[in-house]
Amino acid sequence: MSRCAYVNGRYIPLRQAAVNVEDRGYQFADGVYEVCEVRDGRLVDERRHVDRLVRSLGELRIAMPMSRAALGAVLRETVQRNRVRDGIVYLQITRGVARRDHAFPAADTQPSVVVTARSLDRAANERVAADGIAVITVPENRWPRVDIKSVSLLPNVLAKQAARDAGAKEAWFVDAAGRVTEGSSTNAWIVTRDGKLVTRQTDHAILRGITRTVLLDLLKDQGLRLEERPFSVEEAYAAREAFVTSASQIVMPVVQIDGRPVGNGAPGLLASALRRDFHKYAESA
Ligand code: PDD
């Protein structure tokens, strides 16, 4: 079965799917995106993802190109046409196509909308989670508005590749004060020796992850202790557990940071339990 993409109103075979070379996403990274988990054929936390999308668009003064209901229909149709049962749906909206000029184009320029969907191997992901992943730390070098989910991801791309080159799966950005902000495509968490969960507060220095938000509901419901504050790299080295969260990785245990084992070097009990319980708290439609 060949895959297809939604591009500006049409479903097109993936190999032919294309945008104009003067698309501002292509030339300026002038656009935003969302990645939503698909589980058992349903979108996970669609409402929260679309809320965040609307916020990102608003921050960049790009108009929402269609209603929320129409967008939801496109996401679902793309998932179905690609026969994705477990995987992700990717949505990108840019400021549209215009003659190259840094300033905004004419107000009637239509935003470009692209949606793709692909399957992920759920069993393989579970095997990765059973082993846990290694992370490295890298200096924070992104702009100070990473709360906007912009497609401008060059520092994230370079950080992820640095992780791969070091035999790790993720890179954690560390700010000038020596404190972890977040991963290149995940939010970062630790569990302290006395059992408190720590993750950075949502300011402009991290993306307000949807998985993170849902996990906060879970923690509250289960009466687990949480501190929303920055943590240092040293604190992470000394933590009992560490993990990362994202739509595609859910809760992924971290077993090594910069080559040092976290805790006893095996996935943490708490991280594993949170992973198991996550979808009871996520919305699925
Ligand atoms: N990444 N931080 C960054 C920098 C991210 O790119 C992501 C998501 C997250 C976690 O957000 P959420 O829980 O909403 O997925 C945090 C997506 C999955 C990606 O770029 O593929």
Residues whose N, C-alpha, C, O or C-beta is under 5 A from the ligand:
A	BS01	PDD	V35 E182 G183 S184 S185 T186 N187 L207 R208 G209 I210 T211 R212 T245 S246 A247 S248
